[in-house]
Amino acid sequence: MHPSDEEIKIVEKIKFWEEQEKINAVLVERLLHLNKEMAIIIGECELNKKQLVEIVSRLEEFSKEKNLLRQISSQSLDKNSELEKKLISISKYRKTIKSRKFTDR
């Protein structure tokens, strides 16, 4: 007894769907694996984002400190300049007094 054309078509369809199920199983497995990898990558990105925010915050703090140190340095230089002028003035005054003492004798 030979199978009829209908039976052959049914067997071919069954084979086709069995192959499709195998392919789908492989695809689902790959998708699950990719989803896990994506979750790991997203977690790493979130961690990197937090670290970046922290770094930017630190940079802002350093920038504020740097500006403050510049102001302090500038003020210190101004004070030093004032003190130098006073020292020069005092030194000139002392020389003047010494020279007067010699001339007064």
PyMOL commands that set and color helices and strands:
alter all, ss='L'
color gray80, all
select helices_A, chain A and resi 5-104
alter helices_A, ss='H'
color red, helices_A
deselect
rebuild
show_as cartoon
